């Protein structure tokens, strides 16, 4: 995360505790909630990897910087574009016509994520972490930079991440999609100098919205048929 090592670890701890509680609640209510409930846990793990990036920078340890940065972008580029649509697909009612499009988004996210992440395994120099205005900036080069402008890569990424929430059957999942849109706008308007770092941090905090949805049984009250 931006700012410093302690904040990254603190944010990671809060998100993981919240995710553990949400997972426990999901098992009590309905297991179809569980993938959604684990978004805060995954966001917490990602913040821990960024905490180790800061640790590597503070200790001038290139090895730690590289593996921790690879862990961070593994979540950024590969996990999130798959997990978000998959978890919403898993939550949808069995007869929902939206399940097939959501599965399509998950598969598209997998392909997109692999294209973005895997090349870094063969080109370690593409990961060049630097501090920019008390924040972390990660990559000088991405594979798709050879094919399309970087802004279009980001646009595709945000589209794959936000659209599944907006087409969900459930109002409160669509409201979570609005939270992600707000995160995107704030990040683009004020924090673009460390786009991925800030986006993942703010989106991680945004998953606290999901804990609220699960703990308060919002989807249960809205569409009780999912618990039959």
Secondary structure, DSSP 8 states (H G I E B T S, - for coil): --S-HHHHHHHHHHHHHHHHHHHHHHHHH-GGGHHHHTHHHHHHHHHHHHHHHHHHHHTT-HHHHHHHHHHHHIIIIIIHHHHHHHHHHHHS-TT-THHHHHHHHHHHHHHHHHHHHHHHHH-GGGEEEEEETTEEEEES--GGGGTS-HHHHHHHHHHHHHHHHHT-SSHHHHHHHHHHHHHHHHHHHH-GGGHHHHHHHHHHHHTHHHHHHHHTTHHHHH-GGGG-
